[in-house]
Amino acid sequence: MSTIHILDYGVGNIGSLNRLFRSLGLSVVRATRPEQIASTPLLLLPGVGSAVTALERIHALSLLEPLRARHAAGQPILGICLGAQLLFSHLAEANDAAGLGLLPGRVAPLTGSPSFHTGWSSLDHERLVALGLARALRPADAFFFNHQYVCPPAGAPRHVPVAALPQVPALYLAGHLVGIQFHPEKSQGQGRLLVRNILEDHYGF
């Protein structure tokens, strides 16, 4: 069983993500020390809750520079929900404080309707196909979202939007960086399939 690391900075649903990745044949180890960040084939950035708290913990644990060094080395990083948002330059939720700065752009509040995106939504299936991530998935498959801030599409041009909300990226790819805005661990079988496709068809695991 291959081993990957999930960064534990106090705001992640690590238990349910651990179960998801174990079901895909991977072992997940919690990483809390800077030296653990460079020593794994894949680093997961989880996230539920406050961007302010997440950034405070990342700085308190001296994780920022090791994360940036991993990015500079082209090593895979997969961000989920808040973890996906943290990869960008600035976060409106944290009073426009700097994020990890691995991708350009500002994570901003949703505008218009809905101002809070929660519940089950399908993805733009044609875009999933174009990015090579649609294996075994159907156009009607839905995924569970729960967020009020949105990643900037221009910061990650290779993205898959929510089918009914084309201004909302649900998934983005930027080489070794991948961000998932929804919760795959709460999205039943289709969430597992999409994560499998990212691991196998994008990262080559």
mmCIF file of the C-alpha atoms, coordinates in Angstrom:
data_MODEL
# 
_entry.id   MODEL 
# 
loop_
_atom_site.group_PDB 
_atom_site.id 
_atom_site.type_symbol 
_atom_site.label_atom_id 
_atom_site.label_alt_id 
_atom_site.label_comp_id 
_atom_site.label_asym_id 
_atom_site.label_entity_id 
_atom_site.label_seq_id 
_atom_site.pdbx_PDB_ins_code 
_atom_site.Cartn_x 
_atom_site.Cartn_y 
_atom_site.Cartn_z 
_atom_site.occupancy 
_atom_site.B_iso_or_equiv 
_atom_site.pdbx_formal_charge 
_atom_site.auth_seq_id 
_atom_site.auth_comp_id 
_atom_site.auth_asym_id 
_atom_site.auth_atom_id 
_atom_site.pdbx_PDB_model_num 
ATOM 1   C CA . MET A 1 1   ? 0.000   0.000  0.000   1.00 0.00 ? 1   MET A CA 1 
ATOM 2   C CA . SER A 1 2   ? 1.433   3.382  -1.033  1.00 0.00 ? 2   SER A CA 1 
ATOM 3   C CA . THR A 1 3   ? 1.669   6.061  1.656   1.00 0.00 ? 3   THR A CA 1 
ATOM 4   C CA . ILE A 1 4   ? 0.750   9.723  1.251   1.00 0.00 ? 4   ILE A CA 1 
ATOM 5   C CA . HIS A 1 5   ? 0.618   12.544 3.798   1.00 0.00 ? 5   HIS A CA 1 
ATOM 6   C CA . ILE A 1 6   ? -2.261  14.774 4.850   1.00 0.00 ? 6   ILE A CA 1 
ATOM 7   C CA . LEU A 1 7   ? -1.281  18.087 6.414   1.00 0.00 ? 7   LEU A CA 1 
ATOM 8   C CA . ASP A 1 8   ? -2.844  18.377 9.857   1.00 0.00 ? 8   ASP A CA 1 
ATOM 9   C CA . TYR A 1 9   ? -3.205  22.052 10.729  1.00 0.00 ? 9   TYR A CA 1 
ATOM 10  C CA . GLY A 1 10  ? -6.326  21.701 12.819  1.00 0.00 ? 10  GLY A CA 1 
ATOM 11  C CA . VAL A 1 11  ? -9.078  22.525 10.325  1.00 0.00 ? 11  VAL A CA 1 
ATOM 12  C CA . GLY A 1 12  ? -9.452  19.334 8.288   1.00 0.00 ? 12  GLY A CA 1 
ATOM 13  C CA . ASN A 1 13  ? -11.873 16.422 8.226   1.00 0.00 ? 13  ASN A CA 1 
ATOM 14  C CA . ILE A 1 14  ? -8.928  14.060 8.298   1.00 0.00 ? 14  ILE A CA 1 
ATOM 15  C CA . GLY A 1 15  ? -10.759 10.948 9.435   1.00 0.00 ? 15  GLY A CA 1 
ATOM 16  C CA . SER A 1 16  ? -13.204 10.831 6.523   1.00 0.00 ? 16  SER A CA 1 
ATOM 17  C CA . LEU A 1 17  ? -10.486 11.696 4.005   1.00 0.00 ? 17  LEU A CA 1 
ATOM 18  C CA . ASN A 1 18  ? -8.330  8.938  5.434   1.00 0.00 ? 18  ASN A CA 1 
ATOM 19  C CA . ARG A 1 19  ? -11.153 6.439  4.822   1.00 0.00 ? 19  ARG A CA 1 
ATOM 20  C CA . LEU A 1 20  ? -11.623 7.692  1.257   1.00 0.00 ? 20  LEU A CA 1 
ATOM 21  C CA . PHE A 1 21  ? -7.963  7.359  0.296   1.00 0.00 ? 21  PHE A CA 1 
ATOM 22  C CA . ARG A 1 22  ? -7.602  4.010  2.051   1.00 0.00 ? 22  ARG A CA 1 
ATOM 23  C CA . SER A 1 23  ? -10.503 2.741  -0.079  1.00 0.00 ? 23  SER A CA 1 
ATOM 24  C CA . LEU A 1 24  ? -8.354  3.663  -3.099  1.00 0.00 ? 24  LEU A CA 1 
ATOM 25  C CA . GLY A 1 25  ? -5.439  1.589  -1.878  1.00 0.00 ? 25  GLY A CA 1 
ATOM 26  C CA . LEU A 1 26  ? -3.423  4.367  -0.217  1.00 0.00 ? 26  LEU A CA 1 
ATOM 27  C CA . SER A 1 27  ? -2.274  4.741  3.366   1.00 0.00 ? 27  SER A CA 1 
ATOM 28  C CA . VAL A 1 28  ? -2.586  8.244  4.833   1.00 0.00 ? 28  VAL A CA 1 
ATOM 29  C CA . VAL A 1 29  ? -0.169  9.589  7.454   1.00 0.00 ? 29  VAL A CA 1 
ATOM 30  C CA . ARG A 1 30  ? -0.776  12.842 9.306   1.00 0.00 ? 30  ARG A CA 1 
ATOM 31  C CA . ALA A 1 31  ? 1.931   15.449 8.738   1.00 0.00 ? 31  ALA A CA 1 
ATOM 32  C CA . THR A 1 32  ? 2.479   18.190 11.319  1.00 0.00 ? 32  THR A CA 1 
ATOM 33  C CA . ARG A 1 33  ? 6.210   18.857 10.970  1.00 0.00 ? 33  ARG A CA 1 
ATOM 34  C CA . PRO A 1 34  ? 7.953   20.843 8.219   1.00 0.00 ? 34  PRO A CA 1 
ATOM 35  C CA . GLU A 1 35  ? 10.308  17.981 7.332   1.00 0.00 ? 35  GLU A CA 1 
ATOM 36  C CA . GLN A 1 36  ? 7.354   15.710 6.505   1.00 0.00 ? 36  GLN A CA 1 
ATOM 37  C CA . ILE A 1 37  ? 6.148   17.963 3.691   1.00 0.00 ? 37  ILE A CA 1 
ATOM 38  C CA . ALA A 1 38  ? 8.925   17.123 1.237   1.00 0.00 ? 38  ALA A CA 1 
ATOM 39  C CA . SER A 1 39  ? 9.042   13.392 1.944   1.00 0.00 ? 39  SER A CA 1 
ATOM 40  C CA . THR A 1 40  ? 5.750   12.199 0.442   1.00 0.00 ? 40  THR A CA 1 
ATOM 41  C CA . PRO A 1 41  ? 4.672   11.434 -3.139  1.00 0.00 ? 41  PRO A CA 1 
ATOM 42  C CA . LEU A 1 42  ? 1.419   13.358 -2.581  1.00 0.00 ? 42  LEU A CA 1 
ATOM 43  C CA . LEU A 1 43  ? 0.531   15.988 0.015   1.00 0.00 ? 43  LEU A CA 1 
ATOM 44  C CA . LEU A 1 44  ? -3.141  16.565 0.844   1.00 0.00 ? 44  LEU A CA 1 
ATOM 45  C CA . LEU A 1 45  ? -4.307  19.949 2.125   1.00 0.00 ? 45  LEU A CA 1 
ATOM 46  C CA . PRO A 1 46  ? -7.685  19.399 3.793   1.00 0.00 ? 46  PRO A CA 1 
ATOM 47  C CA . GLY A 1 47  ? -9.913  22.114 5.107   1.00 0.00 ? 47  GLY A CA 1 
ATOM 48  C CA . VAL A 1 48  ? -13.221 22.736 6.844   1.00 0.00 ? 48  VAL A CA 1 
ATOM 49  C CA . GLY A 1 49  ? -14.021 26.021 8.525   1.00 0.00 ? 49  GLY A CA 1 
ATOM 50  C CA . SER A 1 50  ? -12.124 29.260 8.841   1.00 0.00 ? 50  SER A CA 1 
ATOM 51  C CA . ALA A 1 51  ? -9.382  30.446 6.495   1.00 0.00 ? 51  ALA A CA 1 
ATOM 52  C CA . VAL A 1 52  ? -8.155  32.731 9.280   1.00 0.00 ? 52  VAL A CA 1 
ATOM 53  C CA . THR A 1 53  ? -7.635  29.788 11.636  1.00 0.00 ? 53  THR A CA 1 
ATOM 54  C CA . ALA A 1 54  ? -5.998  27.712 8.903   1.00 0.00 ? 54  ALA A CA 1 
ATOM 55  C CA . LEU A 1 55  ? -3.470  30.421 8.056   1.00 0.00 ? 55  LEU A CA 1 
ATOM 56  C CA . GLU A 1 56  ? -2.709  31.063 11.719  1.00 0.00 ? 56  GLU A CA 1 
ATOM 57  C CA . ARG A 1 57  ? -1.973  27.373 12.251  1.00 0.00 ? 57  ARG A CA 1 
ATOM 58  C CA . ILE A 1 58  ? 0.173   27.088 9.113   1.00 0.00 ? 58  ILE A CA 1 
ATOM 59  C CA . HIS A 1 59  ? 2.311   30.012 10.296  1.00 0.00 ? 59  HIS A CA 1 
ATOM 60  C CA . ALA A 1 60  ? 2.433   28.774 13.892  1.00 0.00 ? 60  ALA A CA 1 
ATOM 61  C CA . LEU A 1 61  ? 3.677   25.361 12.759  1.00 0.00 ? 61  LEU A CA 1 
ATOM 62  C CA . SER A 1 62  ? 6.272   26.924 10.399  1.00 0.00 ? 62  SER A CA 1 
ATOM 63  C CA . LEU A 1 63  ? 4.722   25.151 7.401   1.00 0.00 ? 63  LEU A CA 1 
ATOM 64  C CA . LEU A 1 64  ? 4.542   28.023 4.901   1.00 0.00 ? 64  LEU A CA 1 
ATOM 65  C CA . GLU A 1 65  ? 8.074   27.916 3.522   1.00 0.00 ? 65  GLU A CA 1 
ATOM 66  C CA . PRO A 1 66  ? 8.188   24.090 3.284   1.00 0.00 ? 66  PRO A CA 1 
ATOM 67  C CA . LEU A 1 67  ? 4.912   24.221 1.336   1.00 0.00 ? 67  LEU A CA 1 
ATOM 68  C CA . ARG A 1 68  ? 6.324   26.812 -1.037  1.00 0.00 ? 68  ARG A CA 1 
ATOM 69  C CA . ALA A 1 69  ? 9.514   24.768 -1.428  1.00 0.00 ? 69  ALA A CA 1 
ATOM 70  C CA . ARG A 1 70  ? 7.469   21.672 -2.294  1.00 0.00 ? 70  ARG A CA 1 
ATOM 71  C CA . HIS A 1 71  ? 5.603   23.683 -4.916  1.00 0.00 ? 71  HIS A CA 1 
ATOM 72  C CA . ALA A 1 72  ? 8.842   25.085 -6.354  1.00 0.00 ? 72  ALA A CA 1 
ATOM 73  C CA . ALA A 1 73  ? 10.136  21.515 -6.694  1.00 0.00 ? 73  ALA A CA 1 
ATOM 74  C CA . GLY A 1 74  ? 7.039   20.507 -8.670  1.00 0.00 ? 74  GLY A CA 1 
ATOM 75  C CA . GLN A 1 75  ? 5.872   17.948 -6.113  1.00 0.00 ? 75  GLN A CA 1 
ATOM 76  C CA . PRO A 1 76  ? 2.140   17.058 -6.135  1.00 0.00 ? 76  PRO A CA 1 
ATOM 77  C CA . ILE A 1 77  ? -0.216  18.941 -3.823  1.00 0.00 ? 77  ILE A CA 1 
ATOM 78  C CA . LEU A 1 78  ? -3.962  18.219 -3.690  1.00 0.00 ? 78  LEU A CA 1 
ATOM 79  C CA . GLY A 1 79  ? -6.140  20.770 -1.899  1.00 0.00 ? 79  GLY A CA 1 
ATOM 80  C CA . ILE A 1 80  ? -9.694  19.935 -0.844  1.00 0.00 ? 80  ILE A CA 1 
ATOM 81  C CA . CYS A 1 81  ? -12.363 22.561 -0.069  1.00 0.00 ? 81  CYS A CA 1 
ATOM 82  C CA . LEU A 1 82  ? -10.638 25.200 2.102   1.00 0.00 ? 82  LEU A CA 1 
ATOM 83  C CA . GLY A 1 83  ? -7.351  23.487 1.277   1.00 0.00 ? 83  GLY A CA 1 
ATOM 84  C CA . ALA A 1 84  ? -7.988  24.279 -2.401  1.00 0.00 ? 84  ALA A CA 1 
ATOM 85  C CA . GLN A 1 85  ? -8.649  27.942 -1.601  1.00 0.00 ? 85  GLN A CA 1 
ATOM 86  C CA . LEU A 1 86  ? -5.495  28.296 0.496   1.00 0.00 ? 86  LEU A CA 1 
ATOM 87  C CA . LEU A 1 87  ? -3.324  27.699 -2.587  1.00 0.00 ? 87  LEU A CA 1 
ATOM 88  C CA . PHE A 1 88  ? -4.149  31.165 -3.986  1.00 0.00 ? 88  PHE A CA 1 
ATOM 89  C CA . SER A 1 89  ? -2.482  34.519 -3.366  1.00 0.00 ? 89  SER A CA 1 
ATOM 90  C CA . HIS A 1 90  ? -5.122  36.263 -1.249  1.00 0.00 ? 90  HIS A CA 1 
ATOM 91  C CA . LEU A 1 91  ? -8.185  35.245 0.740   1.00 0.00 ? 91  LEU A CA 1 
ATOM 92  C CA . ALA A 1 92  ? -11.092 37.636 1.208   1.00 0.00 ? 92  ALA A CA 1 
ATOM 93  C CA . GLU A 1 93  ? -12.327 35.595 4.180   1.00 0.00 ? 93  GLU A CA 1 
ATOM 94  C CA . ALA A 1 94  ? -9.080  36.416 5.989   1.00 0.00 ? 94  ALA A CA 1 
ATOM 95  C CA . ASN A 1 95  ? -9.342  40.169 5.306   1.00 0.00 ? 95  ASN A CA 1 
ATOM 96  C CA . ASP A 1 96  ? -7.350  39.723 2.082   1.00 0.00 ? 96  ASP A CA 1 
ATOM 97  C CA . ALA A 1 97  ? -4.439  38.189 3.945   1.00 0.00 ? 97  ALA A CA 1 
ATOM 98  C CA . ALA A 1 98  ? -1.901  36.354 1.824   1.00 0.00 ? 98  ALA A CA 1 
ATOM 99  C CA . GLY A 1 99  ? -2.638  32.710 1.185   1.00 0.00 ? 99  GLY A CA 1 
ATOM 100 C CA . LEU A 1 100 ? 0.054   30.225 0.288   1.00 0.00 ? 100 LEU A CA 1 
ATOM 101 C CA . GLY A 1 101 ? 0.687   32.127 -2.944  1.00 0.00 ? 101 GLY A CA 1 
ATOM 102 C CA . LEU A 1 102 ? 1.133   29.027 -5.102  1.00 0.00 ? 102 LEU A CA 1 
ATOM 103 C CA . LEU A 1 103 ? -1.462  30.266 -7.618  1.00 0.00 ? 103 LEU A CA 1 
ATOM 104 C CA . PRO A 1 104 ? -2.335  33.859 -8.563  1.00 0.00 ? 104 PRO A CA 1 
ATOM 105 C CA . GLY A 1 105 ? -5.639  35.451 -7.690  1.00 0.00 ? 105 GLY A CA 1 
ATOM 106 C CA . ARG A 1 106 ? -8.027  36.302 -4.867  1.00 0.00 ? 106 ARG A CA 1 
ATOM 107 C CA . VAL A 1 107 ? -10.505 33.878 -3.348  1.00 0.00 ? 107 VAL A CA 1 
ATOM 108 C CA . ALA A 1 108 ? -13.622 36.050 -3.131  1.00 0.00 ? 108 ALA A CA 1 
ATOM 109 C CA . PRO A 1 109 ? -17.172 35.732 -1.795  1.00 0.00 ? 109 PRO A CA 1 
ATOM 110 C CA . LEU A 1 110 ? -19.832 34.329 -4.069  1.00 0.00 ? 110 LEU A CA 1 
ATOM 111 C CA . THR A 1 111 ? -21.891 37.144 -5.531  1.00 0.00 ? 111 THR A CA 1 
ATOM 112 C CA . GLY A 1 112 ? -25.500 37.091 -6.684  1.00 0.00 ? 112 GLY A CA 1 
ATOM 113 C CA . SER A 1 113 ? -27.521 33.961 -6.141  1.00 0.00 ? 113 SER A CA 1 
ATOM 114 C CA . PRO A 1 114 ? -26.604 31.748 -4.437  1.00 0.00 ? 114 PRO A CA 1 
ATOM 115 C CA . SER A 1 115 ? -24.416 33.645 -1.988  1.00 0.00 ? 115 SER A CA 1 
ATOM 116 C CA . PHE A 1 116 ? -23.785 30.364 -0.202  1.00 0.00 ? 116 PHE A CA 1 
ATOM 117 C CA . HIS A 1 117 ? -23.414 27.216 -2.306  1.00 0.00 ? 117 HIS A CA 1 
ATOM 118 C CA . THR A 1 118 ? -24.426 24.148 -0.346  1.00 0.00 ? 118 THR A CA 1 
ATOM 119 C CA . GLY A 1 119 ? -25.865 20.812 -1.407  1.00 0.00 ? 119 GLY A CA 1 
ATOM 120 C CA . TRP A 1 120 ? -25.502 18.557 -4.432  1.00 0.00 ? 120 TRP A CA 1 
ATOM 121 C CA . SER A 1 121 ? -24.405 19.901 -7.832  1.00 0.00 ? 121 SER A CA 1 
ATOM 122 C CA . SER A 1 122 ? -23.279 18.344 -11.090 1.00 0.00 ? 122 SER A CA 1 
ATOM 123 C CA . LEU A 1 123 ? -20.090 19.382 -12.867 1.00 0.00 ? 123 LEU A CA 1 
ATOM 124 C CA . ASP A 1 124 ? -19.526 20.478 -16.460 1.00 0.00 ? 124 ASP A CA 1 
ATOM 125 C CA . HIS A 1 125 ? -19.118 16.987 -17.867 1.00 0.00 ? 125 HIS A CA 1 
ATOM 126 C CA . GLU A 1 126 ? -17.682 18.108 -21.218 1.00 0.00 ? 126 GLU A CA 1 
ATOM 127 C CA . ARG A 1 127 ? -14.889 19.901 -19.369 1.00 0.00 ? 127 ARG A CA 1 
ATOM 128 C CA . LEU A 1 128 ? -14.237 16.817 -17.255 1.00 0.00 ? 128 LEU A CA 1 
ATOM 129 C CA . VAL A 1 129 ? -13.919 14.808 -20.471 1.00 0.00 ? 129 VAL A CA 1 
ATOM 130 C CA . ALA A 1 130 ? -11.598 17.405 -22.018 1.00 0.00 ? 130 ALA A CA 1 
ATOM 131 C CA . LEU A 1 131 ? -9.295  17.222 -18.991 1.00 0.00 ? 131 LEU A CA 1 
ATOM 132 C CA . GLY A 1 132 ? -9.258  13.421 -19.023 1.00 0.00 ? 132 GLY A CA 1 
ATOM 133 C CA . LEU A 1 133 ? -11.016 13.030 -15.663 1.00 0.00 ? 133 LEU A CA 1 
ATOM 134 C CA . ALA A 1 134 ? -14.435 11.665 -16.646 1.00 0.00 ? 134 ALA A CA 1 
ATOM 135 C CA . ARG A 1 135 ? -13.679 7.929  -16.582 1.00 0.00 ? 135 ARG A CA 1 
ATOM 136 C CA . ALA A 1 136 ? -16.724 5.989  -15.277 1.00 0.00 ? 136 ALA A CA 1 
ATOM 137 C CA . LEU A 1 137 ? -18.560 9.233  -14.407 1.00 0.00 ? 137 LEU A CA 1 
ATOM 138 C CA . ARG A 1 138 ? -21.931 10.267 -15.856 1.00 0.00 ? 138 ARG A CA 1 
ATOM 139 C CA . PRO A 1 139 ? -23.108 13.797 -16.727 1.00 0.00 ? 139 PRO A CA 1 
ATOM 140 C CA . ALA A 1 140 ? -25.821 13.635 -14.052 1.00 0.00 ? 140 ALA A CA 1 
ATOM 141 C CA . ASP A 1 141 ? -23.462 12.651 -11.232 1.00 0.00 ? 141 ASP A CA 1 
ATOM 142 C CA . ALA A 1 142 ? -23.616 15.197 -8.412  1.00 0.00 ? 142 ALA A CA 1 
ATOM 143 C CA . PHE A 1 143 ? -21.091 16.169 -5.749  1.00 0.00 ? 143 PHE A CA 1 
ATOM 144 C CA . PHE A 1 144 ? -21.530 17.723 -2.319  1.00 0.00 ? 144 PHE A CA 1 
ATOM 145 C CA . PHE A 1 145 ? -20.595 21.411 -1.931  1.00 0.00 ? 145 PHE A CA 1 
ATOM 146 C CA . ASN A 1 146 ? -20.583 23.658 1.133   1.00 0.00 ? 146 ASN A CA 1 
ATOM 147 C CA . HIS A 1 147 ? -18.843 27.007 0.565   1.00 0.00 ? 147 HIS A CA 1 
ATOM 148 C CA . GLN A 1 148 ? -19.397 30.753 0.266   1.00 0.00 ? 148 GLN A CA 1 
ATOM 149 C CA . TYR A 1 149 ? -16.032 31.735 -1.246  1.00 0.00 ? 149 TYR A CA 1 
ATOM 150 C CA . VAL A 1 150 ? -14.903 30.910 -4.759  1.00 0.00 ? 150 VAL A CA 1 
ATOM 151 C CA . CYS A 1 151 ? -11.501 30.338 -6.348  1.00 0.00 ? 151 CYS A CA 1 
ATOM 152 C CA . PRO A 1 152 ? -10.646 32.698 -9.237  1.00 0.00 ? 152 PRO A CA 1 
ATOM 153 C CA . PRO A 1 153 ? -10.971 30.941 -12.628 1.00 0.00 ? 153 PRO A CA 1 
ATOM 154 C CA . ALA A 1 154 ? -8.169  33.059 -14.106 1.00 0.00 ? 154 ALA A CA 1 
ATOM 155 C CA . GLY A 1 155 ? -5.782  31.761 -11.450 1.00 0.00 ? 155 GLY A CA 1 
ATOM 156 C CA . ALA A 1 156 ? -6.199  28.189 -12.716 1.00 0.00 ? 156 ALA A CA 1 
ATOM 157 C CA . PRO A 1 157 ? -7.343  28.297 -16.356 1.00 0.00 ? 157 PRO A CA 1 
ATOM 158 C CA . ARG A 1 158 ? -7.693  24.490 -16.571 1.00 0.00 ? 158 ARG A CA 1 
ATOM 159 C CA . HIS A 1 159 ? -10.770 24.165 -14.403 1.00 0.00 ? 159 HIS A CA 1 
ATOM 160 C CA . VAL A 1 160 ? -14.133 22.398 -14.338 1.00 0.00 ? 160 VAL A CA 1 
ATOM 161 C CA . PRO A 1 161 ? -17.061 24.614 -13.332 1.00 0.00 ? 161 PRO A CA 1 
ATOM 162 C CA . VAL A 1 162 ? -20.287 23.675 -11.607 1.00 0.00 ? 162 VAL A CA 1 
ATOM 163 C CA . ALA A 1 163 ? -22.734 22.851 -14.395 1.00 0.00 ? 163 ALA A CA 1 
ATOM 164 C CA . ALA A 1 164 ? -25.432 25.268 -13.206 1.00 0.00 ? 164 ALA A CA 1 
ATOM 165 C CA . LEU A 1 165 ? -22.942 27.887 -11.951 1.00 0.00 ? 165 LEU A CA 1 
ATOM 166 C CA . PRO A 1 166 ? -20.332 28.401 -14.674 1.00 0.00 ? 166 PRO A CA 1 
ATOM 167 C CA . GLN A 1 167 ? -18.674 31.163 -12.641 1.00 0.00 ? 167 GLN A CA 1 
ATOM 168 C CA . VAL A 1 168 ? -17.827 28.687 -9.862  1.00 0.00 ? 168 VAL A CA 1 
ATOM 169 C CA . PRO A 1 169 ? -14.814 26.391 -10.378 1.00 0.00 ? 169 PRO A CA 1 
ATOM 170 C CA . ALA A 1 170 ? -15.480 22.994 -8.821  1.00 0.00 ? 170 ALA A CA 1 
ATOM 171 C CA . LEU A 1 171 ? -12.088 21.558 -9.701  1.00 0.00 ? 171 LEU A CA 1 
ATOM 172 C CA . TYR A 1 172 ? -8.888  23.022 -11.091 1.00 0.00 ? 172 TYR A CA 1 
ATOM 173 C CA . LEU A 1 173 ? -5.599  21.686 -12.389 1.00 0.00 ? 173 LEU A CA 1 
ATOM 174 C CA . ALA A 1 174 ? -2.320  23.572 -12.524 1.00 0.00 ? 174 ALA A CA 1 
ATOM 175 C CA . GLY A 1 175 ? 0.300   20.944 -13.234 1.00 0.00 ? 175 GLY A CA 1 
ATOM 176 C CA . HIS A 1 176 ? 1.260   19.342 -9.936  1.00 0.00 ? 176 HIS A CA 1 
ATOM 177 C CA . LEU A 1 177 ? -1.364  21.444 -8.107  1.00 0.00 ? 177 LEU A CA 1 
ATOM 178 C CA . VAL A 1 178 ? -4.965  20.228 -8.006  1.00 0.00 ? 178 VAL A CA 1 
ATOM 179 C CA . GLY A 1 179 ? -7.821  21.837 -6.107  1.00 0.00 ? 179 GLY A CA 1 
ATOM 180 C CA . ILE A 1 180 ? -11.232 20.312 -5.373  1.00 0.00 ? 180 ILE A CA 1 
ATOM 181 C CA . GLN A 1 181 ? -13.850 22.795 -4.128  1.00 0.00 ? 181 GLN A CA 1 
ATOM 182 C CA . PHE A 1 182 ? -16.474 20.201 -3.181  1.00 0.00 ? 182 PHE A CA 1 
ATOM 183 C CA . HIS A 1 183 ? -16.193 17.426 -0.588  1.00 0.00 ? 183 HIS A CA 1 
ATOM 184 C CA . PRO A 1 184 ? -15.292 14.159 -2.343  1.00 0.00 ? 184 PRO A CA 1 
ATOM 185 C CA . GLU A 1 185 ? -15.384 12.290 0.959   1.00 0.00 ? 185 GLU A CA 1 
ATOM 186 C CA . LYS A 1 186 ? -19.096 13.232 1.306   1.00 0.00 ? 186 LYS A CA 1 
ATOM 187 C CA . SER A 1 187 ? -19.939 12.672 -2.366  1.00 0.00 ? 187 SER A CA 1 
ATOM 188 C CA . GLN A 1 188 ? -20.487 8.914  -2.224  1.00 0.00 ? 188 GLN A CA 1 
ATOM 189 C CA . GLY A 1 189 ? -19.284 6.720  -5.078  1.00 0.00 ? 189 GLY A CA 1 
ATOM 190 C CA . GLN A 1 190 ? -18.903 9.503  -7.608  1.00 0.00 ? 190 GLN A CA 1 
ATOM 191 C CA . GLY A 1 191 ? -16.587 11.414 -5.265  1.00 0.00 ? 191 GLY A CA 1 
ATOM 192 C CA . ARG A 1 192 ? -14.422 8.335  -4.929  1.00 0.00 ? 192 ARG A CA 1 
ATOM 193 C CA . LEU A 1 193 ? -14.349 7.831  -8.706  1.00 0.00 ? 193 LEU A CA 1 
ATOM 194 C CA . LEU A 1 194 ? -13.277 11.399 -9.393  1.00 0.00 ? 194 LEU A CA 1 
ATOM 195 C CA . VAL A 1 195 ? -10.488 11.247 -6.808  1.00 0.00 ? 195 VAL A CA 1 
ATOM 196 C CA . ARG A 1 196 ? -9.373  7.956  -8.339  1.00 0.00 ? 196 ARG A CA 1 
ATOM 197 C CA . ASN A 1 197 ? -9.273  9.615  -11.763 1.00 0.00 ? 197 ASN A CA 1 
ATOM 198 C CA . ILE A 1 198 ? -7.179  12.491 -10.416 1.00 0.00 ? 198 ILE A CA 1 
ATOM 199 C CA . LEU A 1 199 ? -4.751  10.106 -8.741  1.00 0.00 ? 199 LEU A CA 1 
ATOM 200 C CA . GLU A 1 200 ? -4.420  7.703  -11.657 1.00 0.00 ? 200 GLU A CA 1 
ATOM 201 C CA . ASP A 1 201 ? -5.153  9.744  -14.783 1.00 0.00 ? 201 ASP A CA 1 
ATOM 202 C CA . HIS A 1 202 ? -3.639  13.081 -13.753 1.00 0.00 ? 202 HIS A CA 1 
ATOM 203 C CA . TYR A 1 203 ? -0.907  12.184 -11.257 1.00 0.00 ? 203 TYR A CA 1 
ATOM 204 C CA . GLY A 1 204 ? -0.150  8.708  -12.555 1.00 0.00 ? 204 GLY A CA 1 
ATOM 205 C CA . PHE A 1 205 ? -0.379  6.912  -9.206  1.00 0.00 ? 205 PHE A CA 1 
# 
